[in-house]
Amino acid sequence: RDAKKIPQLPPPSELDMKADTLGKSRCWRYAMCNMNHPNTWPEADDHFPEVAFAGRSNVGKSSLLNKISRWGTMAKMSSKPGQTTAVGWWRNRKAKIDVIDMPGYGYADRAKVFGPAALEFVKARTSIKCLYVLIDARHGFKRADWEWLGELGGAGPMKQIVLTKTDMVPPKQLTKIASLARSDLTAFKRVDHKLLMVSSVTEAGLHDLRVDIMRRCGKAHAKVATGTPAPGWNPPRPQNLPRAVGSMRPYEEEPDNY
């Protein structure tokens, strides 16, 4: 009798299954280019829609990218803003998307480093379906974020704000920061008014992020209400953390039939 009272979970949607494929498969680096030289950029491929990730230095971008494709195959960019103009292209053959890893922006040695090359890259790379801008949940929007998004304005693709490192913020403080961040979204142009919150440690919110990526890349026709976590959302604390995964093989070794 008790078993009959347990509500049946709805079957996973097409987007859910596509997101699971993204989370369980590898991304392989196939290009590393200088943003100042468009002639070196790989040609856009309609079969592999692009999404890009950007954020302040030390916002947790590398850790997050490592968890988007679960096996830790993303590369680590420079931790100092303005130290590199290199941008990496990573391809997931099973999910059929390209992930662009951009260098950080912010301040270095008390000087502004907005990464003008990064701004021009985002404006010129019209094949990008969405620019995910990462914000550290411990601090919320900082001056560098305001100024970088302000410089970008309405140019470039749609932007999606993602709060990172939510496991490092007490629930009550996270509620406050998330509420302030939501109110800040209205000040920016071409920015989605929903807010995604994730943790690379507990993996909270990662499935919703993967679903959002696959939806924006047009990998399913069904509409899925992923929804923004409620203001009182409490990220689960880690119990059994996944084992560390060794570094990836050189991208030249990608199997032809992968």
Residue pairs with C-beta under 8 A, 6 or more apart in sequence:
12 20
13 220
13 222
13 224
14 220
14 221
14 222
15 211
15 214
15 215
15 219
15 220
15 222
15 224
16 207
16 211
16 224
18 95
18 211
18 214
18 219
18 220
19 207
19 210
19 211
19 213
19 214
20 207
20 210
21 94
21 95
22 68
22 69
22 92
22 94
22 95
22 97
22 210
22 213
22 214
23 68
23 69
23 70
23 206
23 207
23 210
24 70
25 69
25 70
25 71
25 92
25 93
25 94
25 95
26 69
26 71
26 73
26 92
26 94
26 248
26 258
27 68
27 69
27 73
27 74
27 90
27 91
27 92
27 99
28 73
28 90
28 91
28 92
28 93
28 248
28 251
28 254
28 258
29 73
29 75
29 88
29 89
29 90
29 91
29 251
30 42
30 89
30 90
30 91
30 251
30 254
31 41
31 42
31 88
31 89
32 86
32 87
32 88
32 89
33 40
33 41
33 42
33 86
33 87
33 89
34 40
34 85
34 86
34 87
35 85
35 86
35 87
35 102
35 117
35 118
35 120
35 121
36 85
36 117
38 124
41 125
42 89
44 50
44 125
44 126
44 127
45 98
47 96
48 91
48 96
48 97
48 98
49 96
49 97
49 98
49 127
49 129
49 216
49 217
49 218
49 219
50 89
50 97
50 98
50 99
50 100
50 125
50 127
50 128
50 129
51 97
51 98
51 99
51 100
51 128
51 129
51 130
51 131
51 132
51 213
51 216
51 217
52 99
52 100
52 101
52 102
52 122
52 125
52 128
52 130
52 131
52 132
52 157
53 61
53 64
53 65
53 99
53 100
53 101
53 102
53 131
53 132
53 134
54 61
54 102
54 104
54 105
54 118
54 122
54 131
54 132
54 133
54 134
55 61
55 104
55 105
55 133
55 134
55 135
55 136
55 164
56 81
56 104
56 105
56 106
56 134
56 135
56 136
56 142
56 144
56 145
57 79
57 80
57 81
57 104
57 105
57 106
57 108
58 79
58 104
58 136
59 104
59 134
59 135
59 136
59 164
59 165
60 134
60 136
60 164
60 165
60 200
61 77
61 101
61 104
61 134
61 164
62 74
62 75
62 76
62 77
63 200
64 134
64 162
64 164
64 198
64 200
65 74
65 90
65 99
65 101
66 72
66 73
66 74
66 200
67 200
67 203
67 206
68 74
68 99
68 206
68 209
68 210
68 213
69 90
69 92
69 99
70 242
71 245
71 248
72 244
72 245
72 246
72 247
72 248
73 90
73 248
74 90
74 99
74 101
75 88
75 90
75 101
77 84
77 86
77 88
77 101
77 102
77 103
77 104
78 84
78 103
78 104
79 104
80 104
80 108
81 103
81 104
81 105
81 106
81 107
81 108
81 113
81 115
82 105
82 108
82 113
82 115
83 103
83 108
84 103
85 103
85 115
85 117
85 118
86 103
87 100
87 101
87 102
87 103
87 118
87 121
88 100
88 101
89 98
89 99
89 100
89 101
90 98
90 99
90 100
90 101
91 97
91 98
91 99
92 98
92 99
93 258
94 258
95 214
95 219
96 217
96 219
97 213
97 214
97 217
97 219
100 125
100 128
102 118
102 121
102 122
103 115
103 118
104 115
105 113
105 114
105 115
105 118
105 144
105 148
106 113
106 144
107 113
107 144
112 144
112 147
114 144
114 147
114 148
114 151
115 148
119 148
119 151
119 152
122 128
122 131
122 152
122 155
122 156
122 157
123 152
123 155
123 156
126 157
128 156
128 157
129 157
129 158
129 216
129 217
129 218
130 157
130 158
130 159
130 160
130 212
130 213
130 216
131 156
131 157
131 158
131 159
131 160
132 159
132 160
132 162
132 209
133 145
133 149
133 159
133 160
133 161
133 162
133 191
134 162
134 164
135 141
135 145
135 161
135 162
135 163
135 164
135 181
136 142
136 163
136 164
136 165
137 163
137 164
137 165
137 166
137 168
137 169
137 174
137 177
137 178
137 197
138 165
138 168
138 169
138 177
139 177
140 177
140 180
140 181
140 184
141 180
141 181
141 184
146 187
149 159
149 188
149 191
150 188
152 159
153 189
154 189
154 190
155 190
156 190
157 190
158 190
158 191
158 192
158 216
159 188
159 190
159 191
159 192
160 191
160 192
160 194
160 196
160 212
160 216
161 181
161 185
161 191
161 192
161 195
161 196
162 195
162 196
162 197
162 198
162 209
163 177
163 178
163 181
163 195
163 196
163 197
163 198
164 198
164 199
164 200
165 199
165 200
166 174
166 197
166 198
166 199
166 204
166 205
166 235
167 199
167 201
167 202
167 204
167 235
167 237
167 238
169 177
171 232
171 233
171 234
171 235
174 197
174 233
174 234
174 235
175 231
175 232
175 233
178 195
178 197
178 229
178 231
178 233
179 231
181 195
182 193
182 195
182 228
185 191
185 192
185 193
185 195
186 193
194 227
194 228
195 228
195 229
196 205
196 208
196 209
196 212
196 228
197 204
197 205
197 228
197 229
197 233
197 235
198 204
198 205
198 206
198 208
198 209
199 205
199 206
199 235
200 206
201 238
201 241
202 235
202 236
202 237
202 238
204 235
204 236
205 229
205 235
208 226
208 227
211 224
211 226
212 226
214 220
215 224
215 226
